[in-house]
Amino acid sequence: TPELEIAPIRQFSANEGGKPFLRMTDTEFLRRLLVGGFDKIYQLSKHFRSGDLNFKSYPEFTQLSLAVKGTDYIQLAHVVGDYMTHVAQRVNGTTKVDAFGQELDLREPWKILSVKDALIEFANIDLDKNLEVNTLEETLRKRKMRVPLESADYSGVIRYTILMESLLDHLVIPNFKGALFLNEYPYELGGPGKEVEDRQGYK
């Protein structure tokens, strides 16, 4: 079915398309440890992915993953914000960084905003009316936004994901001033995340 199509991010082979494959993510192992009884877990590891090269995607990168039992995404956002502020100070000697053409001071409060609220605030788009692929694509066209060429290779959830990322990249992220956490994504984009209480269809 279209829901089982290969995702845009593909495995990275160490043998030009043959086996063995290098690791794409470590989240599966974090979940296993949580289920096994560990309360707090972190892992710093290398990941390899074959796909488009852009500011959010590299074929090889180092990622810090963490999981804390009984902690919700709002609390984790504060943990990550504090950590990033600390690292910037230790590495660069300042909490000020350049991101997307603007200077940010990571000590300032990080905004925590749902995708729905962000689209209303910065694009005047009602996400509840754009939860289907065809509707979302029509919204992009009405806004005279370019529909990503790679979306033509997919349908269903994958196509919707590509379109939504394009919408956020062009209308939300460049227009927000400061450090921002986006959360409460449409259900299909939430991966293995928990459904938001009292907000059916969002993770």
Buried (B, 14 or more C-beta within 10 A) or exposed (E): EEEEBEEBEEBBBEEEEEEEBBBBEBBEBBEEBBEEEEEEBEBEEEBBBBBEEEEEEEEEEEEEBBBBEEBEBEEBBBEBBEEBBEEBBEEEEEBBBEEEEEEBEBBEEBBBBBBBBBBEEBBEBEBEEBBEBEEBBEBBEEEEBEBBEBBEEBBBBBBBBBBBBBBBBBBBBEEBEEBBBBBBBBBBBBEEBEEBEEEEBBB
